[in-house]
Amino acid sequence: MKQARTFGWLRFFHAAALCILAAPAVAADDVTLRSLSPPSGTVAGVDTIRAVGPINSVEATIRYRLQSTTRGFITITGEPPPSYPITMSPIPPIHFSSGNGDVRIRFSWLCNDRPPPSNTLPAITYRLQGADAADRFTGTLVQKTQPVNFTFTCRQPLQIKRPSDATLTTPGESPMQRLNPQAQGSLRPDLVPVLTQPMSATVIVRNIGAGPAPTSTLFLNCFKSSPTFKHSSDGCPTTVFTQSGGVIRIALIEIPSLAPGAEHVVNLKPWPSTWPSGEYIFQAKADYRLRVSERDETNNSAQSEIVVR
């Protein structure tokens, strides 16, 4: 009897072990680039002074599997970011819930004030970013790098006569001062704001320069446009744009220091799920208080909109 009971327990433990081994493993977070449209070729870049978002852009379709957190979103950067500055514009919905699905993101080259006429992009890095239930960024979950074959063209600016390259000889000057003006500029940070099209709760400030950027201030505003130019702040959420500027609402957000190629993700909360009818204009300006000596002081602005019919 004792031997039969022992054999019965052994069979039970053996069956339990088999069940544990046969149980399906919990799928991990993952992200996969499914397609690029166009798949390669020459594309016009974005003029950061006049353009409000990616135009003539590349559209990436990315498949995600999100299991470890409630919400998530995708970002794309050139690789490495300081040398290959690109801007992205997710196609709504920007954020998604846990599970599986596809998202589409458009990206293009950021042309600064002195861009080469032809810019080769050898690779992109795409990231699955985690967010909480309020769509606040919580951390990078998965990132992958994909070789690509794109050349982005930039229009050439008007030629401006520049200072001479004579070496400075003032006593006590620093090694930085001994560099010619062009070399000094190339080592500076360069902050650019990135807004989605249409506007969403996610705003990015990215340092596309070659030097570190100290803390700075991001300026955002919102107003309801009128064809008769009688703009108003009606409909702009006062919980996000907390300051009044007459016909506009304003938000001032402190941005931490950023290493070359780094970015800071701002989540504007609480962001409305619905908007009253109208055309809402949003404008962003990085380094609003002019604390940062930048390589390019002309690319600090961006604009987006929401149109509700």
HELIX and SHEET records of a PDB file:
HELIX    1   1 LYS A    2  ALA A   22  1                                  21    
HELIX    2   2 PRO A  181  SER A  186  1                                   6    
SHEET    1   A 4 ASP A  30  SER A  37  0                                        
SHEET    2   A 4 VAL A  58  GLY A  78 -1                                        
SHEET    3   A 4 PHE A  96  CYS A 111 -1                                        
SHEET    4   A 4 VAL A  46  ASP A  47  1                                        
SHEET    1   B 5 ASP A  30  SER A  37  0                                        
SHEET    2   B 5 VAL A  58  GLY A  78 -1                                        
SHEET    3   B 5 SER A 118  ALA A 131 -1                                        
SHEET    4   B 5 PHE A 137  THR A 153 -1                                        
SHEET    5   B 5 GLY A  41  ALA A  44  1                                        
SHEET    1   C 4 ASP A  30  SER A  37  0                                        
SHEET    2   C 4 VAL A  58  GLY A  78 -1                                        
SHEET    3   C 4 PHE A  96  CYS A 111 -1                                        
SHEET    4   C 4 ILE A  86  PRO A  90 -1                                        
SHEET    1   D 3 LEU A 191  LEU A 195  0                                        
SHEET    2   D 3 THR A 202  ASN A 207 -1                                        
SHEET    3   D 3 GLU A 263  ASN A 267 -1                                        
SHEET    1   E 5 GLN A 243  SER A 244  0                                        
SHEET    2   E 5 ARG A 249  ILE A 255 -1                                        
SHEET    3   E 5 SER A 216  SER A 225 -1                                        
SHEET    4   E 5 GLY A 278  LYS A 285 -1                                        
SHEET    5   E 5 SER A 301  VAL A 308 -1                                        
END                                                                             
